[in-house]
Amino acid sequence: MCIFCKIVIGEIPNNTVHENDNFLAFHDLYPKAPIHILIIPKEHVDCFQNVPSGTMAKLTTFAQEVATKVGVDKSGYRLITNNGDDGGQEVHHLHFHMLGGGKLKWGHLHDETRKSL
């Protein structure tokens, strides 16, 4: 069982921001921005490539609710998912990072791409 599944069943505590029957949003333990929330489906889905479209439709509404709850719905935020090992996915349970709370920079270029620029 993955770490996010353990969080969903309450085996590992978290700092919940928002929750419904299908999704859970909680503060990231190692934030990369003033606001860094993880949004996960409660049902285990390995990655974005395997997520059913119906789940994504519901996740859209849930993510918008999270943005409103944490106060970034008007100022703006970044919503990121990493897909697979080359995409930087470390936990193989679909999750989105909601980053906000300040002006965000974009510094995640691949090293080879960065050198060629």
Beta strands, then each sheet from edge to edge (+ up, - down):
strand 1: 16-19
strand 2: 23-27
strand 3: 35-41
strand 4: 77-80
strand 5: 96-100
sheet 1: 1+ 2- 3+ 5- 4+
end
